[in-house]
Amino acid sequence: MSQALGGAGDGGVDGVVHQDPLGLDRVYIQAKRYKEGNSVGPDAINSFIGALNIKRANKGLFVTASSFTKQAKDHAERSTTHVVLIDGDQLAGLMVRHAVGVVVRDTIEIKAIDEGFFGE
């Protein structure tokens, strides 16, 4: 089960995924839709980690349509809270792999000779 939060007073998280029916195991999500060339920096990561600590969460997912600075990646890696970072390229790959928000524009058919067609 998942729940969208976001907006004013969201406590620094945009959503939560409950991984079990009792809600004991949760993953909190933060999403930033920045324009190309505008990377997520360490301050945004630190704010998210702080929000996770307030919620006593041990797992977080930070998604952006752009990219993360090296410092942001370092802060997430050093955190005692497990924070996974997904940048725009990774997000696009996941969307294609799981057919979320994509359409099939063209299908290519590649044919090869069936060596056994004429048999012996």
Secondary structure, 3 states (H helix, E strand, C coil): CEEECCCCCCCCCCEEEECCCCCCCEEEEEEECCCCCCCECHHHHHHHHHHHHHCCCCEEEEEECCCECHHHHHHHHHCCCEEEEECHHHHHHHHHHCCCCCCCCCCCCCCCCCCCCCCC
